[in-house]
Amino acid sequence: MNKASAAIGTTVFFFLAPGLVAGLGPWWVNGWRYASARWDLRPLRWVGAGLIVVRLTGLIECFARFAVQGRGTPAPVMPTETLVVSGLYGYVRNPMYVAVFAIVAGQGLLLGDGRTMVYAACVWTAFTLFVVLYEEPTLRRRYGAQYEAYCAHVRRWLPRLTPWKAEEARTRRTDG
């Protein structure tokens, strides 16, 4: 796939998938209205705003990396030509799912809305089931040993402290 097609497909998918889950979903749940609080929620609201900004930035970086480096899209119907393991993917295998969940949870904190937090938990459950039942088996079939090596060094949900580099695994295999 050429970079222009990958960029267009990635942009469309960005609005269809995370746009619906992290944008329209929370809006359906509470209309983006602040909940009245019995206590001061300002510290949590700041945490929520920070989660939204930081994770949205990371999500955009991941989508761009799929188009440019992977020459494909995050959409299962237009997958990347190469396995993407750099950038945030060097820290955690599923940074897009982590980002979308954090954006939804951030909205729950920012708005002080428990229903949005319940929605965030449902999103996390759906992501976990999708990754375990569909995505990981598909990536194992598509990328084989390369994906197995990646899984052996990078956790599914909890980030590493330092980024893993695929070159390290190749060097260890040939030198060791």
Summary of the structure (lengths in Angstrom):
residues: 176
radius of gyration: 17.7
end to end distance: 36.2
largest distance: 61.8
contacts: 535
relative contact order: 0.14
helix: 70%
strand: 0%
